[in-house]
Amino acid sequence: MSLLDFFISPAAAQSAAAPAAGGFGPLIMIAVMFVVMWFLMIRPQMKRQKEHRELISKLSKGDEIITSGGIAGRVDDLGDNFITVEIADNTKIKLQRNAITAVLPKGTLKSA
């Protein structure tokens, strides 16, 4: 009798016959997990991306916006990939269109 027999009985350490695997059980579980991931993660992300693309495509001169960095300003000039935003009197910065996160209601910057 060894010290290992004290912790694990010899009968429990013997290998048991492996149960027969069900044919379609694991495949069904993988499919269910994929469907759950689709509805909880992928689909909402695609919806947010579509809304952001629409927001960026509808930008026009004079819109009041907020950037991803938290800068608020008014759109002064629009290009294909970049826009010019006036953040104060005679202070303009050039940003990528994708940096826009929200369009504010008209007059928001004057009230601040």
N, C-alpha and C positions, 0 to 999 in steps of 0.2 A: 504494500500500500504506500503510495507516495503522497506528498503534500498536496498535489493537485487533486487527488481523489477526495480530499477533505472538502474542497470547495465545489467541485462538480462531480456528481455521482457518475460512475461508469455507465449506468443505464441511460442517463440523459445525454451523455456525450456520444452515444452511438448514433450513426446516421440513420434517419428514417427515410422511408421511401417517399420520393417527391410526388406531390399530387399532380394529376394530369392537368395540363393547362387547357383552359377553355378556348375554343377557336377564335371567336369574335369579340370576346370580352375586352381585351386590351385595345383593340382597334376602335371599339365603340367609345371607350373612355377617352381616347385621344381625340376622336371627332367631337365629343361633347366639350372637352376642354378648349378646342379650337373655336367652337361656336361661342362659348362663353367669353373667351378673349376677344373675339371679333366684336361682340355687342358691348362689352364693357370698356375696351381700350381703343381698338383700331377705328371703329365707326365714329365715335365722338371726336377723335382727333382729325379725321378726314372732314368732318362737318365744320370744325373750327378753322381748318385751313381754307376751306371753300369760302367761309364768311370773311376771312382776312383778305383773300384775293379780291373778293367783291368790294370790300372797303377801300382797298388800294386803287382799284380800277375806277372807282367813282370819285376820287379826289379831284377837286377843282380849285382854281385860284381863289383865295379869300377864305378857304375853310380853316377853322381853328382845330388844331390837332395836338395830340400828346405822343411823344416818341417813347420807345422802349426804355430809354434812359431817364424818362421823367421830365423832359423838356417840353414846355407848352409854347406854342407859337402859331403864327398864321402863315399859310402857304402863299409864297410870293411868286414862284415860278415852278413849272412842271417840266420834267424831261422824261425820257424813256426809263431810265434806271434811277435817276436822282431827282430830288426836289430841293428847292431853296425855301427855307423857313425863316421868317422874320420873328425873332424872339424878343426884340426891344426896338425902340426907334433907331433906325439906321444900323441895326445889328442883324446880319443875316448869316445863316449857316447852311451848308449843303449836306443833305442826308440821303441815304438810300431809301427807296420807297418802302422796303420791307421793315424799316425801323419805326414805321407809324403803327401805333397800337390802337388808337381811338380817335374818332372825330367828335369834337365837342359841339354843343349847340352854339349858334351864333350869339355873340355878345358875352360869352363866358369870360374871355380874357379881360374885357373892359371892367367887369364887375369885380375882378380879383385885385 
